[in-house]
Amino acid sequence: MYLSQVAMLFLRVLGVFLVIVSLNTVLAEDYYDDQEIDEDFDDDQDLLCDDVDCDETDCPELNCEFGVVPDVCECCYTCAKGPGESCGGMFDLAGICWVGSICQPHPKYPQLPGVCVKI
């Protein structure tokens, strides 16, 4: 009788151990998947500009009130944003503010465009 109780206890401990090991494996895989997503996110701007053929002769002529800044792919220039205009967002797709100002980010969601404000 005593031997069967020890065997049952051993099986219970073994079962708990196997559950813990399997949970740890699943959680570790999720962690590393998240790390890969973060690394992939850094490469998104490269992906965005991969198909852009950088030829300065194709860049438009600009007459900008607030000066010029590099475009998203840093291939051509685009007009800088003025006071109260949308700016920033993911990869600065909404534009870059003129010299002497900053892009005040969206208060709740920094990946959304903000607004140019004078320093």
Secondary structure as UniProt FT lines:
FT   HELIX           2..42
FT   HELIX           44..49
FT   TURN            50..51
FT   HELIX           56..58
FT   TURN            65..66
FT   STRAND          68..70
FT   TURN            72..73
FT   STRAND          77..79
FT   TURN            83..84
FT   STRAND          86..88
FT   HELIX           90..92
FT   TURN            93..94
FT   TURN            99..100
FT   STRAND          101..104
FT   TURN            110..111
FT   STRAND          113..118
//
